Amino acid sequence: MDTITRIVVVGGGTAGWMAAAVLSRELPETVSITLVESLDIGTVGVGEATIPPIVQLTRMLGIDEDALIAATGATFKLGIEFHDWGAIGERYFHPFGQFGADLDGIAFHQHWNRLREGALDDYSLNIQAARAERFTRPHDDPRHVHSRMAYALHFDAVRYAAFLREQATARGVTRITQKIVDVALDDRGFVEAVVLESGTRLEGDLFIDCSGFRGLLIEQALQTGYEDWSHWLPMDSAFAVPTPSDGRLLPYTRVLARSAGWQWRIPLQHRTGNGHVFASGFIGDDAARDDLLRQIDAEPLAEPRLLRFTAGRRRKAWNRNVVSLGLASGFLEPLESTSIHLIQQGVVTLLSMFPDKAFDQAGIDQYNRMMTAEFENVRDFIILHYHLTRRDDSDFWNHVRTMPVPDSLTQRLELYGQFGRLFLEPSELFREPSWVAVMQGQGLTPSKVDPVLAARDAAPLRTKLERMRGVIRAGADAMPLHRDYVRQGGRAQPVE
Ligand code: FAD
């Protein structure tokens, strides 16, 4: 039989347990799944902010979201508030969900750009709710304004992996806590087995490399190669430190631009996650650490932890019989909270072209094309945040503001800056509202009105925009406070 019956997952961080949880749910019971993790090596243990597709993953795994929230100390996330990015003293919000509503088949932001009545923020339910620290889950009725809510979660990364571990082991995944000391290849160069420190050889048909930055199988054994993007994304280090929760439980992530990077603040129920992502070519470790400790508004609960990384992606996420996920497959800094999503996308895409023992190359190539596109699209969106700035107060900002960027991004900026037009590939993760939020938020406004709209009568549009603003304001006001919603386990109800 050509069917794959033995899967070995290497690594028990977020990637390893996400893969084990999904595969054990979606594949037949005849497929045995073994996960190996080294408790001595441990996990990265950060990765606390997510984006809306995480909600679908929770559903796909048959997990009760309220139980997940309770187990992981999670809060809801409506988007990200950016401070000091376009210029020092400015702030803007990148919300999940839509701005306003498209009219006559034309994107909402084009109508707004024509009249500029009200701030763009006034047309986002997520932004209005976030500013009022309110939250409710989306309403089922598409006519209800709350049907337009989109949300993600902030959760404790270590607790999330443990939660998924329980799910996966309950479905029969075998967990081995040992260090892998060797990798055996067969005569085709495929991975045949991993050798554990006890001397046991663990054979498999398909290996999922979730071993973190080291890429134990995909890189150390198969030497797949890494495409380095640090010329566009020079951030290569981060300090992470927890502080006690301030009890406010903001329903959004905050990211503050600093002289050579940025700092995050992620509210969980039991603590706040803080970190400083920085470019070590522009600021020393001690200065970066001191800057983080100065900015946090409470006593640290632990020593700041230093992490190093290189922006980029593995040249082939899938090589022979090894599929890499998580940090083993590449890294894009957490500015838009995309790493966990890329793991999700990787494992779901793997399911859609699950191989047999022949490991047909066409399927592997297709997987690699799709994951390359995912990484590149996210990369361009992140570069946008650095490049589109008026900051000239440090060598770092002068560098990123003036550096050459990918042609794809240059074209997008030109098209938006002229008539506010955006042309996205159907598979792109970040859609029009995200690009509009960041481009407008960082100071790029179209210089002209779309000619298709310019000649139309403005009066009916003015009325519609005013009504949208009113409905959105009332919709946000009707939501319960986010902290009440979380504390009542999702049972706090909106005012009708
Ligand atoms: P790891 O957590 O490193 O796990 C690797 C596993 O492999 C461990 O279990 C380890 O023991 C095992 N292993 C390694 N070698 C061996 C061996 N020889 N034998 C046995 N086992 C071995 N993502 C987001 O989506 N949102 C965020 O807000 C976010 N913030 C981040 C902030 C920072 C500073 C960093 C660095 C990353 C952040 N990420 C974020 C990314 C996120 O943390 C990772 O994508 C996620 O944790 C997945 O990590 P992993 O499982 O791939 O690797």
Residues whose N, C-alpha, C, O or C-beta is under 5 A from the ligand:
A	BS01	FAD	V10 G11 G12 G13 T14 A15 G16 V36 E37 S38 L39 I41 G42 T43 V44 G45 V46 G47 E48 A49 T50 Q178 K179 I180 C210 S211 G212 F213 A238 L307 L325 G326 L327 A328 P334 S337 T338 S339 I340 H341
